Amino acid sequence: MQDNFSKSKELEIAIKAALEAGKILEKYFETEVLKEFKEDKSIVTVADKESEEVIKKIILETFPMHSILGEETGHTNNGHKYTWHIDPLDGTKNLSNGIPLFAISIALERKNELLVGVVYNPVNKSLFYAEKEKGAYLNDKRIYVSKDDVHHSIISGGKSRKYEDRKICRRLMHDLPEMFTGMTIRDFGSAALDLAYVARGGLEATIQIGLHLHDFAAGALLVQEAGGRITGLDGEEWKFPQNYFIASNGVSHDLLVGEIKKQKTKLGV
């Protein structure tokens, strides 16, 4: 892998789109942003919608034939082998409540292979990006996963709105710290940042349960390119777009898999 590399046009455009969308999110942060509710009771704001419009516009100006799967506007299917996965605001509830844990997530995929990933938190100007087989970076500095074991770790969790997924996550949040002295578990409300933090060594692992592809596509590539490990919850080989997985620094990965299996057995799931 290269310490510095020439960015592809695709990565350059993804970064440009993320930075422009970030200006929109900054504009609405810590304001009385209008909230709406989707059918699944999740929140959407004008910030989400404007951010996605800008991202799609910038991508399609350069790659008009590419397909786009956006959180707010759905699937623009041009029948192309390249698909962009866009979350214009991962952490909508955080932004709408003045909490600075949210990000833009943009990933490019070809036939279930992740090629480019960008995660950007505009509040603290953290620009994470990765390109397949070229490493992961934070503000142009190469990043790697941590070397800490499970007994000196912070682990995050994310889950869908399905009852079974939320039940598993609650059990893990409660029971795992009891198993490993020194472990803490957090729910940051942004899967994109969870995975970005694993990639830069801020977290040792994240357990993601049933989220949408746009939530984790970019972050998953960041973890892989930073030297991390991703498997299914039972330790099986992970491939995009599988949305039940553990992403970690690899140090205590198998130990976590074993404990998660035990909890799933207790819950009968």
C-alpha positions in Angstrom: 0.0 0.0 0.0 1.1 3.6 -0.7 1.6 6.2 2.0 0.6 8.8 -0.6 -1.4 8.2 -3.7 -2.9 9.9 -6.6 -6.7 10.1 -5.9 -9.0 8.7 -8.6 -11.5 11.0 -10.2 -14.2 9.1 -8.3 -12.6 9.8 -4.9 -12.0 13.5 -5.8 -15.7 13.9 -6.7 -16.8 12.1 -3.5 -14.6 14.4 -1.4 -15.9 17.5 -3.2 -19.5 16.4 -2.7 -18.9 15.7 1.0 -17.3 19.1 1.6 -20.0 21.0 -0.2 -22.8 19.1 1.6 -20.9 19.8 4.9 -21.4 23.5 4.4 -25.2 22.9 4.4 -25.1 20.9 7.6 -23.0 23.5 9.3 -25.6 26.1 8.3 -28.4 24.2 10.1 -26.4 23.0 13.1 -27.5 24.5 16.4 -30.6 26.1 14.8 -34.3 25.4 15.1 -34.2 23.1 12.1 -37.6 21.8 11.1 -38.1 18.1 11.8 -40.4 15.7 9.9 -41.1 12.1 10.6 -41.0 9.2 8.1 -43.3 6.2 8.2 -40.8 4.3 10.3 -40.8 7.2 12.8 -37.3 8.2 12.0 -36.5 11.9 11.6 -35.8 13.8 8.4 -34.9 17.5 8.1 -34.4 20.1 5.4 -30.7 19.6 6.1 -30.9 15.9 5.0 -32.8 16.9 1.8 -30.6 19.8 0.8 -27.4 17.8 1.5 -28.5 14.9 -0.7 -29.5 17.3 -3.5 -26.0 18.8 -3.6 -24.2 15.5 -3.4 -26.3 14.0 -6.3 -25.8 17.1 -8.4 -22.0 17.0 -8.0 -21.8 13.3 -8.7 -24.1 13.3 -11.8 -22.3 16.3 -13.3 -19.2 14.1 -13.7 -20.7 10.6 -13.8 -24.2 11.0 -15.4 -24.5 7.3 -16.2 -23.8 6.1 -12.7 -26.6 4.8 -10.4 -27.3 6.4 -7.1 -28.9 5.0 -3.9 -29.7 7.9 -1.6 -31.4 7.8 1.8 -33.9 10.5 1.0 -34.5 10.1 -2.8 -34.2 6.4 -3.1 -32.7 4.5 -6.1 -31.8 6.4 -9.3 -31.1 3.2 -11.3 -29.3 3.9 -14.6 -28.5 0.2 -15.1 -24.8 1.0 -14.6 -22.3 -1.3 -12.9 -21.3 1.6 -10.6 -23.6 2.6 -7.7 -23.1 5.5 -5.3 -24.5 4.9 -1.7 -25.3 8.3 -0.1 -26.3 9.2 3.4 -26.5 13.0 3.3 -26.8 13.2 7.1 -26.0 10.1 9.3 -27.0 11.2 12.7 -30.0 13.4 11.9 -31.3 13.3 15.5 -27.9 14.4 16.8 -27.8 17.4 14.4 -31.4 18.4 15.1 -30.6 18.4 18.9 -27.4 20.3 18.6 -25.1 17.3 19.2 -22.0 17.4 17.0 -21.9 13.7 16.2 -23.1 13.4 12.6 -21.5 12.9 9.2 -22.0 12.7 5.5 -21.3 9.3 4.1 -20.6 8.6 0.4 -19.4 5.3 -1.1 -18.9 3.9 -4.6 -19.6 0.3 -5.2 -19.2 -2.0 -8.3 -20.9 -5.4 -8.3 -20.8 -5.6 -4.4 -17.2 -4.4 -4.3 -16.5 -1.2 -2.3 -14.1 1.1 -4.3 -14.3 4.5 -2.6 -15.5 5.7 0.8 -15.8 9.2 2.3 -17.1 10.1 5.8 -17.1 13.8 6.7 -18.0 15.4 10.0 -18.2 19.2 9.2 -18.3 20.3 12.8 -14.7 19.4 13.5 -13.6 19.2 9.9 -12.8 15.5 10.1 -12.5 14.2 6.5 -12.0 10.4 6.4 -11.5 8.8 3.0 -10.3 5.5 1.5 -9.8 3.9 -1.9 -9.6 0.2 -2.4 -6.0 -1.1 -1.8 -4.7 2.4 -1.2 -5.2 2.8 2.5 -7.4 4.9 4.8 -6.8 8.6 5.6 -8.0 11.3 8.0 -7.4 14.9 6.6 -4.7 13.5 4.3 -2.8 11.6 7.1 -2.7 7.8 6.9 -4.7 6.1 9.7 -4.7 2.6 11.2 -6.8 0.6 13.6 -5.7 0.4 17.3 -3.7 -2.4 18.9 -5.7 -2.5 22.2 -7.4 -5.7 23.3 -11.0 -6.1 24.5 -10.1 -5.4 28.1 -9.0 -1.8 27.3 -11.6 -1.0 24.7 -14.4 1.2 23.7 -17.0 -0.5 21.5 -20.0 1.0 19.8 -23.2 -0.4 18.6 -25.8 0.4 16.0 -29.1 -1.1 15.2 -32.1 -0.9 12.9 -35.6 -0.1 14.2 -36.7 -3.8 14.1 -37.7 -5.1 17.5 -35.4 -8.1 17.3 -32.4 -6.0 16.3 -33.0 -3.5 19.1 -33.4 -6.4 21.6 -30.0 -7.9 20.6 -28.3 -4.5 20.9 -29.8 -3.8 24.3 -28.5 -7.1 25.6 -25.0 -6.6 24.2 -24.9 -3.1 25.6 -25.8 -4.4 29.1 -23.9 -7.7 29.2 -20.7 -7.3 27.3 -19.1 -4.8 29.8 -19.8 -7.4 32.5 -17.7 -9.9 30.6 -14.6 -7.8 30.1 -13.1 -5.6 32.7 -12.2 -2.2 31.3 -14.6 -2.3 28.3 -17.2 0.4 27.7 -19.9 0.4 25.1 -21.3 3.6 23.5 -24.1 4.4 21.1 -23.1 7.5 19.1 -26.1 7.5 16.8 -24.0 7.5 13.6 -22.8 4.2 12.1 -20.6 6.1 9.6 -18.6 7.7 12.5 -18.6 4.4 14.5 -16.7 2.8 11.6 -14.5 5.8 10.9 -13.4 5.9 14.6 -12.5 2.2 14.4 -10.4 2.9 11.3 -8.5 5.7 13.1 -8.0 3.7 16.3 -10.5 5.6 18.5 -12.7 2.6 18.9 -11.6 -1.1 19.1 -14.8 -2.4 17.6 -18.4 -1.6 16.4 -21.3 -4.0 16.2 -23.8 -3.1 13.5 -27.2 -4.8 13.4 -29.4 -4.5 10.4 -28.7 -1.0 9.2 -29.2 0.4 5.7 -26.4 0.2 3.1 -25.8 3.9 3.0 -25.2 3.9 6.8 -22.1 1.7 6.6 -20.8 1.4 3.0 -18.2 4.1 3.2 -17.2 3.3 6.8 -16.7 -0.4 6.1 -14.1 0.4 3.4 -12.3 2.7 5.8 -12.0 -0.1 8.4 -10.7 -2.6 5.8 -8.2 -0.1 4.4 -7.0 0.8 7.9 -6.1 -2.8 8.6 -9.2 -3.8 10.5 -11.3 -6.9 10.3 -15.0 -7.4 9.4 -17.1 -10.5 9.8 -20.7 -11.5 10.2 -22.0 -11.7 13.8 -21.2 -15.4 13.9 -17.7 -14.9 12.6 -18.5 -15.9 9.0 -16.8 -14.1 6.0 -18.3 -10.7 5.4 -19.2 -9.3 2.1 -21.0 -6.1 1.1 -24.0 -5.7 1.3 -24.4 -7.9 4.4 -25.7 -5.6 7.2 -25.2 -7.7 10.3 -21.5 -7.5 11.2 -18.7 -6.8 13.6 -15.9 -4.4 12.5 -12.8 -4.3 14.7 -9.1 -3.9 15.0 -8.9 -7.7 14.9 -7.2 -8.1 18.3 -10.1 -9.6 20.2 -12.4 -10.1 17.3 -12.9 -13.9 17.8 -13.6 -13.3 21.5 -16.3 -10.9 20.7 -17.8 -13.2 18.2 -18.0 -15.9 20.8 -19.8 -13.7 23.3 -22.2 -12.4 20.7 -23.1 -16.0 19.8 -23.9 -16.7 23.5 -26.2 -13.7 23.7 -28.0 -14.6 20.5 -28.5 -18.1 21.9 -30.0 -16.7 25.1 -32.4 -14.6 23.2 -33.3 -17.3 20.7 -32.4 -15.3 17.7 
